[in-house]
Amino acid sequence: MSKSVPKPLSILVIENDPGDLWANVRLAGLRAIGDSDRVASAPTLEEGLAAAATAKPDVVLLDLALPDSTGLAAVKALRVVLPDVPVIVLTGQDDHDLAEEALRAGAQDYLVKGQFAHNALGRAIRHALVRQKLESRLRLFEAALNSAANGIVITDIHATVEWANPAFTTMTGRTLVEAVGRTPGEMLNSGKQDAAFYQRMWDCILAGRVWSGELVNRRKDGSLYDESLTISPVTDRNGTIRHFIAIKQDISERKAIEESVQHLAHHDHLTDLPNRTLLDGRLAQALAQARRDRGTVAVMFLDLDQFKPVNDILGHDIGDLLLREVAHRLQSCVPRESDTVSRLGGDEFVILLAQIDKAWDAAVVAGKLLASLRRPFTIGPHHIDISGSIGIAVYPHHAEEVNGLLKNADTAMYHAKKAGRNCYRFFRELAESTAVDA
């Protein structure tokens, strides 16, 4: 297989002394690159910048002592016009400080005329071209990271931030200057995750594995946000972990939508009370806890008295407003956060008392519920008087599972209706299938 022929280089030499140009450039270095290399020259910086447009050089050899520019100004001017073309400084000044300044200004190398060995310039050009390609690639990678929508953070092995992109600032309110030298834990910890959470994360990444999860972090202004986080270990050639790269995404909006969907799926659209699905889940949980603790749970089935005439005479809009006000009053009567007021539909409500000491506690709450409903309701210009009928079933006396308790409480409610309404009845499993007062 024949070797590919290297592409000839286009070299621009900006040098005002022809003797220096050929003695120090052509004879000392370019011959090693190849006689086919194209060399253009210019005696001033202005002409050199103009020649760059037509010569399209692969590399520039620059003297720092030009008639129209001296020192590092020529390097900086060339970097503006030719940002992706390597510049090698050729100068008669053997000055270490000047060499460092030239490199910081953007030069790829610094050679002193008459002091570099044969072929040194050729090597310098080849190395400058390689470095320039690497720098261009790094700039491309940095541009990509800086334009990424997700926050990207690079830390050392101790999680100290070394770099972060603008999306990190947008997400957290922390600038790169504020972030470098600190750990994400110092800046973002919300206290919502415990020590065990972070220990599992560290165990994973220190073992060389990628960790992914969700957590709640705190912005600079103190506000909390939900974050999806992936941390990847970065190893050296020997497999030793040297850095971590964290990819961060603000998922607060997504979480809010998910919570909204969940809420709508488990709550009544009119009153915002828990619906049958959520009630069943909470009742099952309360019964499981009661079985473990040998506790008592009460279920009250409440139906409004004379609600149908409200809809028929005043209309469904007034009826809906009345149901919302009923929901507020019922909620104000339950004693604990663990209790639940739910709406099954129509004018039927179920109240779950998850933890009571004895059955009589349910009767006390039922009395409060009935009293709250007896107070007149004012809906717009209308003054409405209604009442309620309540049936009560208690675990473990009347049933031991969800459906049984709800069914028996419903049965007891119908007996309260038959007893004249505006009262409560406990379920009693008698031969005549009646429900009597507690």
Secondary structure as GFF3:
##gff-version 3
##sequence-region A 1 438
A	DSSP	beta_strand	10	14	.	.	.	ID=ss1
A	DSSP	alpha_helix	18	20	.	.	.	ID=ss2
A	DSSP	pi_helix	21	30	.	.	.	ID=ss3
A	DSSP	alpha_helix	31	33	.	.	.	ID=ss4
A	DSSP	beta_strand	38	42	.	.	.	ID=ss5
A	DSSP	alpha_helix	45	55	.	.	.	ID=ss6
A	DSSP	beta_strand	59	63	.	.	.	ID=ss7
A	DSSP	beta_strand	65	66	.	.	.	ID=ss8
A	DSSP	beta_strand	69	70	.	.	.	ID=ss9
A	DSSP	alpha_helix	73	81	.	.	.	ID=ss10
A	DSSP	beta_strand	87	91	.	.	.	ID=ss11
A	DSSP	alpha_helix	96	105	.	.	.	ID=ss12
A	DSSP	beta_strand	109	112	.	.	.	ID=ss13
A	DSSP	alpha_helix	120	147	.	.	.	ID=ss14
A	DSSP	beta_strand	151	156	.	.	.	ID=ss15
A	DSSP	beta_strand	161	164	.	.	.	ID=ss16
A	DSSP	alpha_helix	166	172	.	.	.	ID=ss17
A	DSSP	alpha_helix	176	179	.	.	.	ID=ss18
A	DSSP	alpha_helix	184	188	.	.	.	ID=ss19
A	DSSP	alpha_helix	195	206	.	.	.	ID=ss20
A	DSSP	beta_strand	211	218	.	.	.	ID=ss21
A	DSSP	beta_strand	224	235	.	.	.	ID=ss22
A	DSSP	beta_strand	241	250	.	.	.	ID=ss23
A	DSSP	alpha_helix	252	266	.	.	.	ID=ss24
A	DSSP	alpha_helix	276	293	.	.	.	ID=ss25
A	DSSP	beta_strand	296	305	.	.	.	ID=ss26
A	DSSP	alpha_helix	308	309	.	.	.	ID=ss27
A	DSSP	pi_helix	310	314	.	.	.	ID=ss28
A	DSSP	alpha_helix	316	333	.	.	.	ID=ss29
A	DSSP	beta_strand	340	345	.	.	.	ID=ss30
A	DSSP	beta_strand	348	356	.	.	.	ID=ss31
A	DSSP	alpha_helix	359	374	.	.	.	ID=ss32
A	DSSP	beta_strand	377	379	.	.	.	ID=ss33
A	DSSP	beta_strand	382	384	.	.	.	ID=ss34
A	DSSP	beta_strand	387	395	.	.	.	ID=ss35
A	DSSP	alpha_helix	402	418	.	.	.	ID=ss36
A	DSSP	beta_strand	424	426	.	.	.	ID=ss37
###
